[in-house]
Amino acid sequence: MESKVKVGAKVTFPEFTGERVYMKEFRKEEGLPFELARWQPTVDAMLQGVDVSGPIFLMIDQSVVIAGKTQRRPGLHVDGYWIPSLNDHGSRPPGHLHNGKYQDPEGIILASDISACRAMVGEFNGIPREGGDCSMIKMDNLQEVILSANVAYHGNVTLLHESLPVPVNCQRTLVRLNVPGYSI
């Protein structure tokens, strides 16, 4: 399998309010629903260069993070495909596995106002376990990419990544888009 990531556009975020949204469906051409309008410039920047007409799924997590803790999921993992009918990513990344590769394109785009995530890029062996767990993956031939603040990162559905502990108490905003039909 392959874990891919590329740097996207610079991103700005609205004021911190502690807002949380879980996988809200929208379409690029229609924009976000009225109640999420303050996020439209962020989402537009994240979607620069992405040409899809189907649904996109938005996750927003604004939360207080304590020094030495992670805001999101620690440990190397893949988020995998979003399955709207299950309202879940499923136990393992589903899709058409052919010669060790998932064939259905789906992109994952991440952006945060504080750098606290890393991705591993390159070819790897192994199928993600329950919940996308990839702790068993050997990282010897993978390149580490620290995800910088205020930048969108475009990854494939098998993007190996993990949250990192923050160095100081902070308010952190993370936005993720699952984009079916998009591949990098």
PyMOL commands that place a pseudoatom at each C-alpha (Angstrom):
pseudoatom trace, name=CA, resn=MET, resi=1, chain=A, elem=C, hetatm=0, pos=[0.000, 0.000, 0.000]
pseudoatom trace, name=CA, resn=GLU, resi=2, chain=A, elem=C, hetatm=0, pos=[1.011, 3.607, -0.337]
pseudoatom trace, name=CA, resn=SER, resi=3, chain=A, elem=C, hetatm=0, pos=[0.587, 6.576, 1.972]
pseudoatom trace, name=CA, resn=LYS, resi=4, chain=A, elem=C, hetatm=0, pos=[0.568, 9.870, 0.076]
pseudoatom trace, name=CA, resn=VAL, resi=5, chain=A, elem=C, hetatm=0, pos=[0.390, 13.498, 1.149]
pseudoatom trace, name=CA, resn=LYS, resi=6, chain=A, elem=C, hetatm=0, pos=[0.863, 16.786, -0.662]
pseudoatom trace, name=CA, resn=VAL, resi=7, chain=A, elem=C, hetatm=0, pos=[0.877, 20.353, 0.541]
pseudoatom trace, name=CA, resn=GLY, resi=8, chain=A, elem=C, hetatm=0, pos=[-2.174, 22.405, -0.379]
pseudoatom trace, name=CA, resn=ALA, resi=9, chain=A, elem=C, hetatm=0, pos=[-3.111, 26.040, 0.143]
pseudoatom trace, name=CA, resn=LYS, resi=10, chain=A, elem=C, hetatm=0, pos=[-2.653, 28.300, 3.157]
pseudoatom trace, name=CA, resn=VAL, resi=11, chain=A, elem=C, hetatm=0, pos=[-5.712, 28.207, 5.424]
pseudoatom trace, name=CA, resn=THR, resi=12, chain=A, elem=C, hetatm=0, pos=[-7.233, 30.625, 7.920]
pseudoatom trace, name=CA, resn=PHE, resi=13, chain=A, elem=C, hetatm=0, pos=[-9.721, 29.675, 10.604]
pseudoatom trace, name=CA, resn=PRO, resi=14, chain=A, elem=C, hetatm=0, pos=[-12.660, 31.470, 12.190]
pseudoatom trace, name=CA, resn=GLU, resi=15, chain=A, elem=C, hetatm=0, pos=[-12.616, 32.498, 15.833]
pseudoatom trace, name=CA, resn=PHE, resi=16, chain=A, elem=C, hetatm=0, pos=[-12.407, 29.684, 18.380]
pseudoatom trace, name=CA, resn=THR, resi=17, chain=A, elem=C, hetatm=0, pos=[-15.837, 28.937, 19.886]
pseudoatom trace, name=CA, resn=GLY, resi=18, chain=A, elem=C, hetatm=0, pos=[-15.448, 25.279, 20.836]
pseudoatom trace, name=CA, resn=GLU, resi=19, chain=A, elem=C, hetatm=0, pos=[-17.462, 24.210, 17.794]
pseudoatom trace, name=CA, resn=ARG, resi=20, chain=A, elem=C, hetatm=0, pos=[-17.630, 20.549, 16.848]
pseudoatom trace, name=CA, resn=VAL, resi=21, chain=A, elem=C, hetatm=0, pos=[-19.161, 19.124, 13.677]
pseudoatom trace, name=CA, resn=TYR, resi=22, chain=A, elem=C, hetatm=0, pos=[-19.015, 15.483, 12.697]
pseudoatom trace, name=CA, resn=MET, resi=23, chain=A, elem=C, hetatm=0, pos=[-19.019, 14.552, 9.007]
pseudoatom trace, name=CA, resn=LYS, resi=24, chain=A, elem=C, hetatm=0, pos=[-21.564, 17.060, 7.756]
pseudoatom trace, name=CA, resn=GLU, resi=25, chain=A, elem=C, hetatm=0, pos=[-22.350, 16.358, 4.107]
pseudoatom trace, name=CA, resn=PHE, resi=26, chain=A, elem=C, hetatm=0, pos=[-22.218, 19.189, 1.555]
pseudoatom trace, name=CA, resn=ARG, resi=27, chain=A, elem=C, hetatm=0, pos=[-21.392, 19.735, -2.105]
pseudoatom trace, name=CA, resn=LYS, resi=28, chain=A, elem=C, hetatm=0, pos=[-18.635, 22.044, -3.271]
pseudoatom trace, name=CA, resn=GLU, resi=29, chain=A, elem=C, hetatm=0, pos=[-20.784, 23.840, -5.841]
pseudoatom trace, name=CA, resn=GLU, resi=30, chain=A, elem=C, hetatm=0, pos=[-23.507, 24.575, -3.255]
pseudoatom trace, name=CA, resn=GLY, resi=31, chain=A, elem=C, hetatm=0, pos=[-21.195, 25.522, -0.396]
pseudoatom trace, name=CA, resn=LEU, resi=32, chain=A, elem=C, hetatm=0, pos=[-21.747, 24.887, 3.278]
pseudoatom trace, name=CA, resn=PRO, resi=33, chain=A, elem=C, hetatm=0, pos=[-25.161, 25.149, 4.921]
pseudoatom trace, name=CA, resn=PHE, resi=34, chain=A, elem=C, hetatm=0, pos=[-26.080, 28.529, 6.429]
pseudoatom trace, name=CA, resn=GLU, resi=35, chain=A, elem=C, hetatm=0, pos=[-25.220, 27.508, 10.010]
pseudoatom trace, name=CA, resn=LEU, resi=36, chain=A, elem=C, hetatm=0, pos=[-21.628, 26.728, 8.944]
pseudoatom trace, name=CA, resn=ALA, resi=37, chain=A, elem=C, hetatm=0, pos=[-21.108, 29.784, 6.694]
pseudoatom trace, name=CA, resn=ARG, resi=38, chain=A, elem=C, hetatm=0, pos=[-18.245, 31.118, 8.855]
pseudoatom trace, name=CA, resn=TRP, resi=39, chain=A, elem=C, hetatm=0, pos=[-16.231, 28.038, 7.767]
pseudoatom trace, name=CA, resn=GLN, resi=40, chain=A, elem=C, hetatm=0, pos=[-16.683, 28.631, 4.019]
pseudoatom trace, name=CA, resn=PRO, resi=41, chain=A, elem=C, hetatm=0, pos=[-13.350, 30.487, 3.470]
pseudoatom trace, name=CA, resn=THR, resi=42, chain=A, elem=C, hetatm=0, pos=[-11.494, 27.704, 5.334]
pseudoatom trace, name=CA, resn=VAL, resi=43, chain=A, elem=C, hetatm=0, pos=[-13.181, 24.961, 3.318]
pseudoatom trace, name=CA, resn=ASP, resi=44, chain=A, elem=C, hetatm=0, pos=[-12.712, 26.849, 0.032]
pseudoatom trace, name=CA, resn=ALA, resi=45, chain=A, elem=C, hetatm=0, pos=[-8.959, 27.116, 0.697]
pseudoatom trace, name=CA, resn=MET, resi=46, chain=A, elem=C, hetatm=0, pos=[-8.763, 23.438, 1.616]
pseudoatom trace, name=CA, resn=LEU, resi=47, chain=A, elem=C, hetatm=0, pos=[-10.551, 22.481, -1.617]
pseudoatom trace, name=CA, resn=GLN, resi=48, chain=A, elem=C, hetatm=0, pos=[-8.334, 24.512, -3.958]
pseudoatom trace, name=CA, resn=GLY, resi=49, chain=A, elem=C, hetatm=0, pos=[-7.478, 22.274, -6.908]
pseudoatom trace, name=CA, resn=VAL, resi=50, chain=A, elem=C, hetatm=0, pos=[-10.137, 19.704, -6.010]
pseudoatom trace, name=CA, resn=ASP, resi=51, chain=A, elem=C, hetatm=0, pos=[-12.731, 19.156, -8.733]
pseudoatom trace, name=CA, resn=VAL, resi=52, chain=A, elem=C, hetatm=0, pos=[-15.567, 16.905, -7.557]
pseudoatom trace, name=CA, resn=SER, resi=53, chain=A, elem=C, hetatm=0, pos=[-19.320, 17.169, -7.940]
pseudoatom trace, name=CA, resn=GLY, resi=54, chain=A, elem=C, hetatm=0, pos=[-20.314, 14.548, -5.369]
pseudoatom trace, name=CA, resn=PRO, resi=55, chain=A, elem=C, hetatm=0, pos=[-20.722, 14.807, -1.618]
pseudoatom trace, name=CA, resn=ILE, resi=56, chain=A, elem=C, hetatm=0, pos=[-17.922, 15.978, 0.663]
pseudoatom trace, name=CA, resn=PHE, resi=57, chain=A, elem=C, hetatm=0, pos=[-17.907, 15.328, 4.407]
pseudoatom trace, name=CA, resn=LEU, resi=58, chain=A, elem=C, hetatm=0, pos=[-16.761, 17.989, 6.895]
pseudoatom trace, name=CA, resn=MET, resi=59, chain=A, elem=C, hetatm=0, pos=[-15.400, 17.395, 10.388]
pseudoatom trace, name=CA, resn=ILE, resi=60, chain=A, elem=C, hetatm=0, pos=[-14.562, 20.324, 12.682]
pseudoatom trace, name=CA, resn=ASP, resi=61, chain=A, elem=C, hetatm=0, pos=[-13.018, 19.929, 16.118]
pseudoatom trace, name=CA, resn=GLN, resi=62, chain=A, elem=C, hetatm=0, pos=[-12.323, 23.044, 18.165]
pseudoatom trace, name=CA, resn=SER, resi=63, chain=A, elem=C, hetatm=0, pos=[-11.225, 21.995, 21.625]
pseudoatom trace, name=CA, resn=VAL, resi=64, chain=A, elem=C, hetatm=0, pos=[-8.959, 22.855, 24.521]
pseudoatom trace, name=CA, resn=VAL, resi=65, chain=A, elem=C, hetatm=0, pos=[-5.920, 20.586, 24.580]
pseudoatom trace, name=CA, resn=ILE, resi=66, chain=A, elem=C, hetatm=0, pos=[-3.776, 20.113, 27.690]
pseudoatom trace, name=CA, resn=ALA, resi=67, chain=A, elem=C, hetatm=0, pos=[0.023, 20.184, 27.379]
pseudoatom trace, name=CA, resn=GLY, resi=68, chain=A, elem=C, hetatm=0, pos=[1.411, 16.707, 26.727]
pseudoatom trace, name=CA, resn=LYS, resi=69, chain=A, elem=C, hetatm=0, pos=[-1.948, 15.408, 25.399]
pseudoatom trace, name=CA, resn=THR, resi=70, chain=A, elem=C, hetatm=0, pos=[-3.296, 14.941, 21.881]
pseudoatom trace, name=CA, resn=GLN, resi=71, chain=A, elem=C, hetatm=0, pos=[-6.452, 16.556, 20.596]
pseudoatom trace, name=CA, resn=ARG, resi=72, chain=A, elem=C, hetatm=0, pos=[-7.300, 13.703, 18.280]
pseudoatom trace, name=CA, resn=ARG, resi=73, chain=A, elem=C, hetatm=0, pos=[-6.393, 10.053, 17.920]
pseudoatom trace, name=CA, resn=PRO, resi=74, chain=A, elem=C, hetatm=0, pos=[-2.817, 9.139, 18.902]
pseudoatom trace, name=CA, resn=GLY, resi=75, chain=A, elem=C, hetatm=0, pos=[-1.034, 6.228, 17.265]
pseudoatom trace, name=CA, resn=LEU, resi=76, chain=A, elem=C, hetatm=0, pos=[-0.367, 5.567, 13.618]
pseudoatom trace, name=CA, resn=HIS, resi=77, chain=A, elem=C, hetatm=0, pos=[-3.629, 4.963, 11.747]
pseudoatom trace, name=CA, resn=VAL, resi=78, chain=A, elem=C, hetatm=0, pos=[-5.629, 5.547, 8.581]
pseudoatom trace, name=CA, resn=ASP, resi=79, chain=A, elem=C, hetatm=0, pos=[-9.062, 7.135, 8.690]
pseudoatom trace, name=CA, resn=GLY, resi=80, chain=A, elem=C, hetatm=0, pos=[-10.150, 5.255, 5.601]
pseudoatom trace, name=CA, resn=TYR, resi=81, chain=A, elem=C, hetatm=0, pos=[-13.310, 5.671, 3.591]
pseudoatom trace, name=CA, resn=TRP, resi=82, chain=A, elem=C, hetatm=0, pos=[-16.288, 7.498, 5.074]
pseudoatom trace, name=CA, resn=ILE, resi=83, chain=A, elem=C, hetatm=0, pos=[-19.411, 5.311, 4.906]
pseudoatom trace, name=CA, resn=PRO, resi=84, chain=A, elem=C, hetatm=0, pos=[-22.455, 7.589, 5.233]
pseudoatom trace, name=CA, resn=SER, resi=85, chain=A, elem=C, hetatm=0, pos=[-24.917, 4.691, 5.605]
pseudoatom trace, name=CA, resn=LEU, resi=86, chain=A, elem=C, hetatm=0, pos=[-23.000, 3.549, 8.727]
pseudoatom trace, name=CA, resn=ASN, resi=87, chain=A, elem=C, hetatm=0, pos=[-22.154, 7.090, 9.889]
pseudoatom trace, name=CA, resn=ASP, resi=88, chain=A, elem=C, hetatm=0, pos=[-18.706, 5.609, 10.429]
pseudoatom trace, name=CA, resn=HIS, resi=89, chain=A, elem=C, hetatm=0, pos=[-15.384, 4.852, 8.777]
pseudoatom trace, name=CA, resn=GLY, resi=90, chain=A, elem=C, hetatm=0, pos=[-16.089, 1.154, 9.265]
pseudoatom trace, name=CA, resn=SER, resi=91, chain=A, elem=C, hetatm=0, pos=[-13.868, -1.298, 11.083]
pseudoatom trace, name=CA, resn=ARG, resi=92, chain=A, elem=C, hetatm=0, pos=[-11.302, -1.330, 8.264]
pseudoatom trace, name=CA, resn=PRO, resi=93, chain=A, elem=C, hetatm=0, pos=[-10.945, 0.835, 5.188]
pseudoatom trace, name=CA, resn=PRO, resi=94, chain=A, elem=C, hetatm=0, pos=[-13.437, -0.762, 2.794]
pseudoatom trace, name=CA, resn=GLY, resi=95, chain=A, elem=C, hetatm=0, pos=[-13.182, -0.559, -0.957]
pseudoatom trace, name=CA, resn=HIS, resi=96, chain=A, elem=C, hetatm=0, pos=[-11.943, -2.605, -3.806]
pseudoatom trace, name=CA, resn=LEU, resi=97, chain=A, elem=C, hetatm=0, pos=[-8.613, -4.000, -2.678]
pseudoatom trace, name=CA, resn=HIS, resi=98, chain=A, elem=C, hetatm=0, pos=[-6.637, -5.063, -5.758]
pseudoatom trace, name=CA, resn=ASN, resi=99, chain=A, elem=C, hetatm=0, pos=[-2.948, -6.014, -5.632]
pseudoatom trace, name=CA, resn=GLY, resi=100, chain=A, elem=C, hetatm=0, pos=[-2.692, -4.494, -2.156]
pseudoatom trace, name=CA, resn=LYS, resi=101, chain=A, elem=C, hetatm=0, pos=[-4.193, -1.124, -3.175]
pseudoatom trace, name=CA, resn=TYR, resi=102, chain=A, elem=C, hetatm=0, pos=[-7.590, 0.405, -2.601]
pseudoatom trace, name=CA, resn=GLN, resi=103, chain=A, elem=C, hetatm=0, pos=[-9.077, 1.274, -5.983]
pseudoatom trace, name=CA, resn=ASP, resi=104, chain=A, elem=C, hetatm=0, pos=[-11.892, 3.669, -5.073]
pseudoatom trace, name=CA, resn=PRO, resi=105, chain=A, elem=C, hetatm=0, pos=[-10.496, 7.209, -4.949]
pseudoatom trace, name=CA, resn=GLU, resi=106, chain=A, elem=C, hetatm=0, pos=[-11.179, 9.194, -1.809]
pseudoatom trace, name=CA, resn=GLY, resi=107, chain=A, elem=C, hetatm=0, pos=[-9.078, 12.020, -0.491]
pseudoatom trace, name=CA, resn=ILE, resi=108, chain=A, elem=C, hetatm=0, pos=[-8.619, 13.181, 3.066]
pseudoatom trace, name=CA, resn=ILE, resi=109, chain=A, elem=C, hetatm=0, pos=[-7.732, 16.846, 3.545]
pseudoatom trace, name=CA, resn=LEU, resi=110, chain=A, elem=C, hetatm=0, pos=[-6.469, 18.028, 6.937]
pseudoatom trace, name=CA, resn=ALA, resi=111, chain=A, elem=C, hetatm=0, pos=[-5.772, 21.521, 8.281]
pseudoatom trace, name=CA, resn=SER, resi=112, chain=A, elem=C, hetatm=0, pos=[-5.148, 22.855, 11.782]
pseudoatom trace, name=CA, resn=ASP, resi=113, chain=A, elem=C, hetatm=0, pos=[-4.219, 26.135, 13.401]
pseudoatom trace, name=CA, resn=ILE, resi=114, chain=A, elem=C, hetatm=0, pos=[-1.578, 24.403, 15.578]
pseudoatom trace, name=CA, resn=SER, resi=115, chain=A, elem=C, hetatm=0, pos=[0.980, 21.884, 14.322]
pseudoatom trace, name=CA, resn=ALA, resi=116, chain=A, elem=C, hetatm=0, pos=[0.233, 18.635, 16.198]
pseudoatom trace, name=CA, resn=CYS, resi=117, chain=A, elem=C, hetatm=0, pos=[0.091, 15.882, 13.591]
pseudoatom trace, name=CA, resn=ARG, resi=118, chain=A, elem=C, hetatm=0, pos=[2.514, 13.888, 11.495]
pseudoatom trace, name=CA, resn=ALA, resi=119, chain=A, elem=C, hetatm=0, pos=[2.065, 11.795, 8.378]
pseudoatom trace, name=CA, resn=MET, resi=120, chain=A, elem=C, hetatm=0, pos=[4.231, 8.988, 7.084]
pseudoatom trace, name=CA, resn=VAL, resi=121, chain=A, elem=C, hetatm=0, pos=[4.713, 8.882, 3.317]
pseudoatom trace, name=CA, resn=GLY, resi=122, chain=A, elem=C, hetatm=0, pos=[5.743, 5.990, 1.096]
pseudoatom trace, name=CA, resn=GLU, resi=123, chain=A, elem=C, hetatm=0, pos=[5.048, 2.338, 0.362]
pseudoatom trace, name=CA, resn=PHE, resi=124, chain=A, elem=C, hetatm=0, pos=[4.194, 0.088, 3.298]
pseudoatom trace, name=CA, resn=ASN, resi=125, chain=A, elem=C, hetatm=0, pos=[3.189, -3.521, 3.871]
pseudoatom trace, name=CA, resn=GLY, resi=126, chain=A, elem=C, hetatm=0, pos=[0.180, -4.595, 5.853]
pseudoatom trace, name=CA, resn=ILE, resi=127, chain=A, elem=C, hetatm=0, pos=[-3.557, -4.136, 5.959]
pseudoatom trace, name=CA, resn=PRO, resi=128, chain=A, elem=C, hetatm=0, pos=[-4.924, -1.720, 8.576]
pseudoatom trace, name=CA, resn=ARG, resi=129, chain=A, elem=C, hetatm=0, pos=[-6.469, -3.486, 11.554]
pseudoatom trace, name=CA, resn=GLU, resi=130, chain=A, elem=C, hetatm=0, pos=[-9.767, -2.818, 13.290]
pseudoatom trace, name=CA, resn=GLY, resi=131, chain=A, elem=C, hetatm=0, pos=[-10.489, 0.912, 13.402]
pseudoatom trace, name=CA, resn=GLY, resi=132, chain=A, elem=C, hetatm=0, pos=[-7.682, 1.700, 10.943]
pseudoatom trace, name=CA, resn=ASP, resi=133, chain=A, elem=C, hetatm=0, pos=[-4.952, 0.839, 13.476]
pseudoatom trace, name=CA, resn=CYS, resi=134, chain=A, elem=C, hetatm=0, pos=[-1.541, 0.734, 11.788]
pseudoatom trace, name=CA, resn=SER, resi=135, chain=A, elem=C, hetatm=0, pos=[0.683, 0.369, 14.848]
pseudoatom trace, name=CA, resn=MET, resi=136, chain=A, elem=C, hetatm=0, pos=[2.149, -2.816, 13.318]
pseudoatom trace, name=CA, resn=ILE, resi=137, chain=A, elem=C, hetatm=0, pos=[3.430, -1.020, 10.204]
pseudoatom trace, name=CA, resn=LYS, resi=138, chain=A, elem=C, hetatm=0, pos=[7.227, -0.840, 9.966]
pseudoatom trace, name=CA, resn=MET, resi=139, chain=A, elem=C, hetatm=0, pos=[8.185, 2.762, 9.294]
pseudoatom trace, name=CA, resn=ASP, resi=140, chain=A, elem=C, hetatm=0, pos=[11.792, 2.107, 8.173]
pseudoatom trace, name=CA, resn=ASN, resi=141, chain=A, elem=C, hetatm=0, pos=[11.209, 3.160, 4.552]
pseudoatom trace, name=CA, resn=LEU, resi=142, chain=A, elem=C, hetatm=0, pos=[8.640, 5.870, 5.229]
pseudoatom trace, name=CA, resn=GLN, resi=143, chain=A, elem=C, hetatm=0, pos=[9.300, 9.598, 5.248]
pseudoatom trace, name=CA, resn=GLU, resi=144, chain=A, elem=C, hetatm=0, pos=[7.925, 11.655, 8.140]
pseudoatom trace, name=CA, resn=VAL, resi=145, chain=A, elem=C, hetatm=0, pos=[6.065, 14.856, 7.302]
pseudoatom trace, name=CA, resn=ILE, resi=146, chain=A, elem=C, hetatm=0, pos=[5.128, 17.163, 10.170]
pseudoatom trace, name=CA, resn=LEU, resi=147, chain=A, elem=C, hetatm=0, pos=[1.900, 18.931, 9.254]
pseudoatom trace, name=CA, resn=SER, resi=148, chain=A, elem=C, hetatm=0, pos=[2.435, 22.675, 9.691]
pseudoatom trace, name=CA, resn=ALA, resi=149, chain=A, elem=C, hetatm=0, pos=[-0.158, 25.027, 11.102]
pseudoatom trace, name=CA, resn=ASN, resi=150, chain=A, elem=C, hetatm=0, pos=[-2.458, 26.918, 8.727]
pseudoatom trace, name=CA, resn=VAL, resi=151, chain=A, elem=C, hetatm=0, pos=[-1.738, 24.699, 5.710]
pseudoatom trace, name=CA, resn=ALA, resi=152, chain=A, elem=C, hetatm=0, pos=[-4.068, 22.201, 4.035]
pseudoatom trace, name=CA, resn=TYR, resi=153, chain=A, elem=C, hetatm=0, pos=[-2.613, 18.718, 3.499]
pseudoatom trace, name=CA, resn=HIS, resi=154, chain=A, elem=C, hetatm=0, pos=[-4.154, 16.441, 0.881]
pseudoatom trace, name=CA, resn=GLY, resi=155, chain=A, elem=C, hetatm=0, pos=[-3.790, 12.717, 1.499]
pseudoatom trace, name=CA, resn=ASN, resi=156, chain=A, elem=C, hetatm=0, pos=[-5.051, 9.506, 0.001]
pseudoatom trace, name=CA, resn=VAL, resi=157, chain=A, elem=C, hetatm=0, pos=[-7.409, 7.102, 1.768]
pseudoatom trace, name=CA, resn=THR, resi=158, chain=A, elem=C, hetatm=0, pos=[-4.436, 5.141, 3.133]
pseudoatom trace, name=CA, resn=LEU, resi=159, chain=A, elem=C, hetatm=0, pos=[-2.649, 8.200, 4.543]
pseudoatom trace, name=CA, resn=LEU, resi=160, chain=A, elem=C, hetatm=0, pos=[-0.758, 7.007, 7.616]
pseudoatom trace, name=CA, resn=HIS, resi=161, chain=A, elem=C, hetatm=0, pos=[-0.940, 9.725, 10.253]
pseudoatom trace, name=CA, resn=GLU, resi=162, chain=A, elem=C, hetatm=0, pos=[-1.198, 10.364, 13.964]
pseudoatom trace, name=CA, resn=SER, resi=163, chain=A, elem=C, hetatm=0, pos=[-1.907, 13.186, 16.368]
pseudoatom trace, name=CA, resn=LEU, resi=164, chain=A, elem=C, hetatm=0, pos=[1.027, 14.482, 18.389]
pseudoatom trace, name=CA, resn=PRO, resi=165, chain=A, elem=C, hetatm=0, pos=[0.962, 15.892, 21.920]
pseudoatom trace, name=CA, resn=VAL, resi=166, chain=A, elem=C, hetatm=0, pos=[0.829, 19.675, 22.134]
pseudoatom trace, name=CA, resn=PRO, resi=167, chain=A, elem=C, hetatm=0, pos=[3.708, 21.343, 24.017]
pseudoatom trace, name=CA, resn=VAL, resi=168, chain=A, elem=C, hetatm=0, pos=[1.506, 23.832, 25.935]
pseudoatom trace, name=CA, resn=ASN, resi=169, chain=A, elem=C, hetatm=0, pos=[-2.137, 24.200, 26.920]
pseudoatom trace, name=CA, resn=CYS, resi=170, chain=A, elem=C, hetatm=0, pos=[-3.981, 25.591, 23.893]
pseudoatom trace, name=CA, resn=GLN, resi=171, chain=A, elem=C, hetatm=0, pos=[-7.188, 25.992, 21.978]
pseudoatom trace, name=CA, resn=ARG, resi=172, chain=A, elem=C, hetatm=0, pos=[-6.798, 24.019, 18.763]
pseudoatom trace, name=CA, resn=THR, resi=173, chain=A, elem=C, hetatm=0, pos=[-8.907, 23.900, 15.635]
pseudoatom trace, name=CA, resn=LEU, resi=174, chain=A, elem=C, hetatm=0, pos=[-8.732, 20.917, 13.291]
pseudoatom trace, name=CA, resn=VAL, resi=175, chain=A, elem=C, hetatm=0, pos=[-10.740, 20.562, 10.095]
pseudoatom trace, name=CA, resn=ARG, resi=176, chain=A, elem=C, hetatm=0, pos=[-10.880, 17.356, 8.036]
pseudoatom trace, name=CA, resn=LEU, resi=177, chain=A, elem=C, hetatm=0, pos=[-12.618, 16.759, 4.739]
pseudoatom trace, name=CA, resn=ASN, resi=178, chain=A, elem=C, hetatm=0, pos=[-13.327, 13.309, 3.307]
pseudoatom trace, name=CA, resn=VAL, resi=179, chain=A, elem=C, hetatm=0, pos=[-13.692, 13.775, -0.450]
pseudoatom trace, name=CA, resn=PRO, resi=180, chain=A, elem=C, hetatm=0, pos=[-15.009, 10.723, -2.338]
pseudoatom trace, name=CA, resn=GLY, resi=181, chain=A, elem=C, hetatm=0, pos=[-13.911, 10.698, -5.973]
pseudoatom trace, name=CA, resn=TYR, resi=182, chain=A, elem=C, hetatm=0, pos=[-10.736, 12.727, -5.316]
pseudoatom trace, name=CA, resn=SER, resi=183, chain=A, elem=C, hetatm=0, pos=[-7.253, 11.290, -5.472]
pseudoatom trace, name=CA, resn=ILE, resi=184, chain=A, elem=C, hetatm=0, pos=[-3.817, 12.850, -5.261]
for i in range(1, 184): cmd.bond("trace and resi %d" % i, "trace and resi %d" % (i + 1))
show_as sticks, trace
zoom trace
